[in-house]
Amino acid sequence: MAQTADDAKGAAGYDEPEWHQSGKEQSALDVPPMPRRDRVFSAGGLRITQGNLRTKVSIKQIFRFPCFPTSTRSSFRSAIVPCTTEMAVMQRAMTAWLDRQIQMDLHRDFNLARFALSVTAKALVLACTINALAHCALEAAGLLPYPLGEALVVGFVTTAKITVAVTLFLTLTIGQAIRKLAIQRNAFEHLSSTDALSGVRNRRAFFEEFEGATQDGALILIDIDRFKAINDTYGHPAGDAVIEGVGHTLTAVFAGLPAIIGRVGGEEFAVFLPAIAGSRADHAEAARAAVAAMVVAGVEGPVTVSLGVAACRPARPAIETYAAADRALYLAKAGGRNRTAREADLSALARLQEPRAAGDPPGDGLRLSPVSA
């Protein structure tokens, strides 16, 4: 008997599709029949053919199959929780490191390399853990086509190579980019807060730090004597040299002290000196004497300054402290320049100017020495 077409298809291992058996026309959306080949795995009513790229099964779907008892699902969830926690820890560590990089707390290359190795080690542990859990889950479901031991070895080797290469490359590359960005940001902040001529803080930066101070101290206002005459006599380049010299001298005098130095006007400087051992008047006098001993090219004779000192307290408004130091400064100017006046001298001057009763001995006036007692 001649072999029919249906017998030939059955002998060849070919399943005739339902649309053909029912006499329906094939739709463009119908998946063409695929010969039975390779290995076929079945678990929990799920049919997966190895090599069939059209079959897509998620891990979430796998663990809903009846072949997984409740205990297995609970164990898998218990194993996933540490992985999630480790990922959260890595994310917090990365965020903290980025913040430190932006704040310029890490400057040296070995710090970046050390952090990259640390992140890579954590990522490797996490990746290998997930790889092992995935293989164990597939083995428990009967979906693993290879022995579990061999699959774990191959998975660990492959995971280690990819994880180490990718994590190290990304961490080092991104870290170097962030380092450069942090350096540029730090340089920009320095330029935006520094007076280019004197090298000390500009007015904005000084008052931001001064108003944010929370401890006792002293505010010293310093004004260059007869600065307009210096500009008119020797020219503006000489005036710029004087300002530059005064800025460098103040920086040298207060070096090693927690002082905030700024240029707050054309020829006016300010110093906030927190409460430290030693007299504040002594530090002010040292600054006055250092400027008087300064030699400026193109300017004949010494350059002198007058200083006003006022006490700073956390409960006292900054504007009130500045006004008191400014009044003391003008008192020093009125006393003959090249001297220091304190806020207490203002009270003494006010008492001398009060009307006296008949019979009181006349006062001899307030005498300001180069530094007030």
C-alpha positions as CSV (number, residue, x, y, z in Angstrom):
1,M,0.0,0.0,0.0
2,A,1.3,3.4,-0.8
3,Q,2.3,5.6,2.1
4,T,0.0,8.5,2.6
5,A,1.2,12.0,3.3
6,D,-0.1,11.9,6.8
7,D,1.8,8.6,7.5
8,A,5.0,10.2,6.1
9,K,4.6,13.2,8.4
10,G,4.0,11.0,11.4
11,A,7.1,8.8,10.6
12,A,9.2,11.9,10.3
13,G,8.1,13.0,13.8
14,Y,6.1,15.9,12.6
15,D,3.0,17.0,14.6
16,E,0.4,18.5,12.4
17,P,-0.9,21.8,13.7
18,E,-4.5,22.1,15.0
19,W,-5.3,24.8,12.4
20,H,-4.5,22.3,9.6
21,Q,-6.4,19.5,11.2
22,S,-9.5,21.7,11.6
23,G,-9.3,22.9,8.1
24,K,-8.8,26.5,9.2
25,E,-6.5,28.9,7.3
26,Q,-3.2,29.7,8.9
27,S,-3.1,33.2,10.5
28,A,-0.1,35.4,10.3
29,L,0.1,35.3,14.1
30,D,0.2,31.5,14.3
31,V,3.6,30.1,15.3
32,P,4.8,27.6,12.7
33,P,5.1,24.0,13.9
34,M,8.5,23.0,15.1
35,P,9.9,19.5,14.8
36,R,10.5,17.6,17.9
37,R,14.2,17.9,18.5
38,D,16.7,18.4,21.3
39,R,15.7,17.6,24.9
40,V,12.3,18.3,26.4
41,F,11.8,19.1,30.0
42,S,8.5,19.0,31.9
43,A,7.8,20.2,35.4
44,G,4.6,21.1,37.1
45,G,2.7,21.1,33.8
46,L,5.2,23.3,32.0
47,R,6.8,22.1,28.8
48,I,10.1,23.6,27.9
49,T,12.0,22.6,24.8
50,Q,15.8,23.2,24.8
51,G,16.7,25.4,21.8
52,N,13.2,26.8,21.4
53,L,13.9,30.5,21.6
54,R,10.2,31.4,21.7
55,T,9.7,29.9,25.1
56,K,10.1,32.5,27.9
57,V,9.7,31.6,31.5
58,S,10.5,34.0,34.4
59,I,11.8,33.0,37.8
60,K,8.6,34.3,39.3
61,Q,6.5,31.9,37.2
62,I,8.8,29.0,38.0
63,F,8.3,29.4,41.7
64,R,4.5,29.3,41.3
65,F,4.6,25.8,40.0
66,P,3.2,23.0,42.2
67,C,6.5,21.2,42.1
68,F,7.9,23.8,44.6
69,P,6.6,23.1,48.1
70,T,5.9,25.9,50.5
71,S,9.1,25.2,52.4
72,T,11.2,25.6,49.3
73,R,9.6,28.9,48.4
74,S,10.1,30.2,52.0
75,S,13.8,29.1,51.9
76,F,14.3,30.8,48.7
77,R,12.8,34.0,50.0
78,S,14.9,33.8,53.1
79,A,18.0,33.5,51.0
80,I,17.0,36.5,48.9
81,V,16.6,38.8,51.8
82,P,20.4,39.0,52.7
83,C,21.1,39.7,49.0
84,T,18.7,42.6,49.1
85,T,20.2,43.9,52.3
86,E,23.7,43.6,50.8
87,M,22.6,45.6,47.7
88,A,21.2,48.3,50.0
89,V,24.5,48.5,51.9
90,M,26.5,48.8,48.7
91,Q,24.2,51.6,47.5
92,R,24.6,53.5,50.8
93,A,28.4,53.0,50.6
94,M,28.5,54.2,47.1
95,T,26.5,57.3,47.9
96,A,28.7,58.1,50.9
97,W,31.8,57.7,48.8
98,L,30.4,60.0,46.1
99,D,29.7,62.6,48.8
100,R,33.2,62.4,50.2
101,Q,34.7,62.7,46.7
102,I,32.6,65.8,46.0
103,Q,33.8,67.3,49.3
104,M,37.4,66.5,48.4
105,D,38.0,64.2,51.3
106,L,39.7,61.6,49.1
107,H,42.6,63.0,47.2
108,R,45.0,60.1,46.6
109,D,44.8,57.5,43.9
110,F,45.2,54.5,46.3
111,N,42.0,55.5,48.1
112,L,40.1,55.2,44.8
113,A,41.7,51.9,44.0
114,R,41.0,50.6,47.5
115,F,37.3,51.6,47.2
116,A,37.1,50.0,43.7
117,L,38.5,46.7,45.1
118,S,36.0,46.8,48.0
119,V,33.0,47.4,45.7
120,T,34.2,44.7,43.3
121,A,34.5,42.1,46.2
122,K,31.0,42.9,47.4
123,A,29.6,42.8,43.9
124,L,31.4,39.4,43.3
125,V,29.9,37.9,46.5
126,L,26.5,39.2,45.6
127,A,26.6,37.9,42.0
128,C,27.9,34.5,43.0
129,T,25.1,34.2,45.6
130,I,22.4,35.1,43.1
131,N,24.0,32.7,40.6
132,A,24.0,29.8,43.1
133,L,20.4,30.5,44.2
134,A,19.2,30.5,40.6
135,H,20.9,27.2,39.8
136,C,19.5,25.6,43.0
137,A,16.1,26.8,42.1
138,L,16.3,25.4,38.6
139,E,17.6,22.1,40.0
140,A,14.8,21.9,42.5
141,A,12.3,22.5,39.7
142,G,13.9,19.8,37.5
143,L,14.7,22.4,34.8
144,L,18.5,22.2,35.0
145,P,19.9,20.2,32.0
146,Y,23.3,19.8,33.6
147,P,24.6,18.3,36.9
148,L,24.3,20.9,39.7
149,G,28.0,20.8,40.6
150,E,29.2,21.4,37.1
151,A,26.7,24.1,36.5
152,L,27.8,25.9,39.7
153,V,31.5,25.7,38.8
154,V,30.8,27.1,35.3
155,G,28.5,29.8,36.6
156,F,30.9,30.9,39.3
157,V,33.8,31.2,36.9
158,T,31.8,33.1,34.3
159,T,30.2,35.3,36.9
160,A,33.5,36.1,38.5
161,K,35.2,37.1,35.3
162,I,32.3,39.3,34.1
163,T,31.7,40.9,37.5
164,V,35.3,41.7,38.3
165,A,36.0,43.2,34.9
166,V,32.8,45.3,34.6
167,T,32.7,46.5,38.2
168,L,36.4,47.5,38.3
169,F,36.2,49.3,35.0
170,L,33.0,51.2,35.9
171,T,34.2,52.1,39.4
172,L,37.6,53.3,38.3
173,T,36.2,55.2,35.3
174,I,33.4,56.9,37.2
175,G,35.6,57.5,40.2
176,Q,38.3,59.3,38.1
177,A,35.6,61.4,36.4
178,I,34.1,62.4,39.8
179,R,37.6,63.2,41.2
180,K,38.2,65.6,38.3
181,L,34.8,67.2,38.8
182,A,35.5,67.6,42.5
183,I,38.8,69.2,41.9
184,Q,37.2,71.7,39.4
185,R,34.4,72.4,41.9
186,N,36.9,73.0,44.7
187,A,38.9,75.3,42.5
188,F,35.8,77.2,41.5
189,E,34.7,77.6,45.1
190,H,38.2,78.9,46.1
191,L,38.1,81.5,43.3
192,S,34.6,82.6,44.1
193,S,35.4,83.1,47.8
194,T,38.9,84.6,47.5
195,D,39.9,88.2,46.9
196,A,42.2,88.0,43.9
197,L,44.4,90.9,44.9
198,S,45.0,90.3,48.6
199,G,44.7,86.5,48.6
200,V,42.3,86.5,51.6
201,R,38.6,85.9,51.7
202,N,36.4,88.3,49.9
203,R,33.5,90.2,51.7
204,R,30.8,87.6,51.0
205,A,32.9,84.6,52.1
206,F,34.1,86.4,55.2
207,F,30.7,87.5,56.4
208,E,29.3,84.0,55.7
209,E,31.8,82.5,58.1
210,F,31.7,85.3,60.6
211,E,27.9,85.3,60.9
212,G,28.0,81.5,61.3
213,A,30.5,81.6,64.2
214,T,29.1,80.1,67.4
215,Q,31.9,80.9,69.9
216,D,33.2,83.8,71.7
217,G,36.0,85.8,70.1
218,A,37.0,89.2,68.8
219,L,36.4,91.1,65.5
220,I,39.3,93.2,64.4
221,L,38.7,95.8,61.7
222,I,41.9,97.1,60.0
223,D,42.0,100.1,57.7
224,I,45.1,101.3,55.8
225,D,46.0,104.9,56.8
226,R,45.9,107.6,54.1
227,F,45.3,105.0,51.3
228,K,43.8,107.6,49.0
229,A,47.0,109.7,49.3
230,I,49.1,106.7,48.4
231,N,47.0,106.1,45.2
232,D,47.2,109.8,44.3
233,T,50.9,110.1,45.0
234,Y,52.4,106.8,43.7
235,G,49.6,105.6,41.4
236,H,47.1,102.7,41.5
237,P,49.7,100.0,40.9
238,A,51.4,101.1,44.1
239,G,48.1,101.0,45.9
240,D,47.4,97.5,44.6
241,A,50.9,96.5,45.9
242,V,50.0,97.9,49.3
243,I,46.8,96.0,49.5
244,E,48.6,92.8,48.4
245,G,51.3,93.3,51.0
246,V,48.8,93.9,53.8
247,G,46.9,90.8,52.9
248,H,50.0,88.6,52.9
249,T,51.2,90.2,56.2
250,L,48.0,89.5,58.0
251,T,48.0,85.9,56.7
252,A,51.5,85.5,58.1
253,V,50.7,87.1,61.4
254,F,47.6,84.9,62.1
255,A,49.1,81.8,60.6
256,G,48.6,78.8,63.0
257,L,45.6,80.5,64.6
258,P,41.9,79.7,63.9
259,A,41.4,83.1,62.5
260,I,39.2,84.2,59.6
261,I,40.7,86.9,57.5
262,G,38.9,88.9,54.8
263,R,39.0,92.0,52.7
264,V,35.7,93.7,53.3
265,G,36.3,97.0,51.5
266,G,38.7,98.9,49.3
267,E,41.4,99.4,51.9
268,E,39.6,97.7,54.8
269,F,40.3,94.2,56.2
270,A,38.6,92.2,58.9
271,V,39.8,89.4,61.2
272,F,37.6,87.2,63.3
273,L,39.7,85.7,66.1
274,P,38.0,83.0,68.2
275,A,38.6,83.0,71.9
276,I,42.1,81.7,72.4
277,A,44.9,81.9,75.0
278,G,46.5,85.4,75.0
279,S,45.3,88.9,74.8
280,R,43.3,89.9,71.7
281,A,45.0,93.3,71.9
282,D,48.3,91.6,71.7
283,H,47.4,89.9,68.4
284,A,46.0,93.2,67.1
285,E,49.2,95.0,68.0
286,A,51.3,92.3,66.4
287,A,49.4,92.9,63.2
288,R,49.8,96.6,63.4
289,A,53.6,96.4,64.0
290,A,54.0,93.8,61.2
291,V,52.3,96.1,58.6
292,A,54.3,99.1,59.8
293,A,57.5,97.1,59.2
294,M,56.4,96.1,55.7
295,V,58.4,97.5,52.8
296,V,56.4,98.1,49.5
297,A,58.3,98.8,46.3
298,G,57.5,102.2,44.9
299,V,56.1,103.6,48.1
300,E,58.3,105.8,50.3
301,G,58.0,105.6,54.1
302,P,56.1,103.1,56.2
303,V,52.6,101.9,55.5
304,T,50.5,102.1,58.6
305,V,47.1,100.8,59.6
306,S,44.5,101.6,62.3
307,L,42.6,98.9,64.1
308,G,39.3,98.6,66.0
309,V,38.5,95.7,68.2
310,A,35.1,94.5,69.4
311,A,34.0,91.5,71.5
312,C,32.0,88.7,69.7
313,R,29.4,86.7,71.6
314,P,27.0,84.1,70.2
315,A,24.0,86.0,71.6
316,R,25.2,89.3,70.1
317,P,24.1,90.0,66.5
318,A,26.9,90.1,64.0
319,I,25.8,93.5,62.7
320,E,26.1,95.0,66.2
321,T,29.6,93.6,66.7
322,Y,30.6,95.0,63.4
323,A,29.2,98.4,64.2
324,A,31.1,98.4,67.6
325,A,34.4,97.5,65.9
326,D,33.8,100.2,63.3
327,R,33.3,102.9,65.9
328,A,36.5,101.7,67.7
329,L,38.3,101.9,64.3
330,Y,37.3,105.5,63.8
331,L,38.3,106.3,67.4
332,A,41.8,105.0,66.5
333,K,41.7,107.2,63.4
334,A,40.8,110.2,65.4
335,G,43.5,109.4,68.0
336,G,46.2,109.9,65.3
337,R,46.2,106.7,63.2
338,N,48.7,103.8,63.4
339,R,47.1,102.6,66.6
340,T,44.5,100.2,68.0
341,A,41.3,101.1,69.8
342,R,39.0,98.7,71.7
343,E,35.3,98.8,72.2
344,A,35.9,99.5,75.9
345,D,37.6,102.8,74.9
346,L,34.3,104.0,73.5
347,S,32.7,103.7,76.9
348,A,35.6,105.5,78.6
349,L,35.4,108.3,76.0
350,A,31.6,108.6,76.6
351,R,32.2,108.9,80.4
352,L,34.8,111.7,79.8
353,Q,32.3,113.6,77.6
354,E,29.5,113.5,80.3
355,P,28.8,116.8,82.1
356,R,30.7,117.1,85.4
357,A,29.2,118.3,88.6
358,A,30.7,121.4,90.3
359,G,33.9,120.6,92.2
360,D,34.8,117.5,90.3
361,P,38.4,117.4,89.0
362,P,38.6,117.9,85.3
363,G,39.5,114.9,83.2
364,D,42.7,114.8,81.2
365,G,41.0,113.2,78.2
366,L,41.4,109.7,76.6
367,R,44.9,109.0,75.4
368,L,45.3,106.2,72.9
369,S,48.7,104.7,72.8
370,P,49.8,102.5,69.8
371,V,47.7,99.9,71.5
372,S,45.1,100.7,74.2
373,A,45.5,99.3,77.6
